[in-house]
């Protein structure tokens, strides 16, 4: 009897785990799905603070209306939210991660990306906007963050704290440890170099080169 009870319990646990961990899922993933180790294809993810879902593999966003986000979203307004989605691997999107509670580590190629953290390589048609950006981020409009470590390439790059390189037409950072290269470079505190048509920091404003 004891062996039967243990066997039934193990079977139940296995069934529950099978429901919560999948190899493939459509998105939005069901609330019963905790992990997907493989492929997720769909139209985005749930933005529910009570959830914490993980994707280990490839996430593909096919929602054709996603680019409309560009009409109303403000990438400069950064707010850290409770983490609701952790993605490790490759993200490919017509749109991108929209919910602020996203943590992505890996490669991302999409229209835009919002989140708490974006680490690795990202290529965005429009912009990357996250509390923390790390790695190489290339965006048509720009890269926006509270803390940045790495290389940012975009028309407009803005970060409160930058360690690395900002390369764009306009670069702004409250505190810079590294290099700004652009037409206009602005930073309150600089431990590094500014190269551009006009460069400003708390100590001086110079054309061409400032430090």
Secondary structure, 3 states (H helix, E strand, C coil): CHHHHHHHHHHHHHHHHHHHEEEEEEECCCCCCCEEEEEEEECCCCCCCCCCEEEEEEEEECCCCHHHHHHCCCCCCCCCCCCCEEEEEEEEECCCCCCCCEEEEEEEEEEEEEEEEEEEEEEEEEEEEEEEEEEEEEEEEEEEEEEEEEEEEEEEEEEEEEEEEEECCEEEEEEEEEEEEEEEEEEEEEEEEEEEEEEECCCCEEEEEEC
